[in-house]
Amino acid sequence: MNVFDYVVVSIDGDYANLRRTDVESGELKLVARALLPDSIMEGTKLHYEYMEYQIVE
């Protein structure tokens, strides 16, 4: 099972750039906004588990 933590770095139209926060990496992951919660904005922290993204408070 893959479990990751991300932060939304930027939003570009129908896509968002996410950076992992649980490991040291400079790479960004491009994800369709349709797969993300509706209320995301830059700086939102996300948790990915069971093929689903959830906002972390």
C-alpha positions, 0 to 999 in steps of 0.5 A, a space after each residue: 500500500 502506498 501512502 504519501 504526504 504532499 503540499 500543493 505548490 501551484 495550480 495551473 488550470 485543470 492541474 496541480 503541482 504537488 511536492 512530497 513532504 514525507 521524503 526529501 525530493 525536488 520533483 513535482 507531481 502533476 495531478 489532475 484537479 478532478 482527482 483532488 478535493 475541491 477546496 485545495 489552494 496553494 499551500 494545502 497539505 494532502 495525504 494520499 492513501 488507497 488511491 485517494 487524496 485527503 486534505 490534512 488540517 
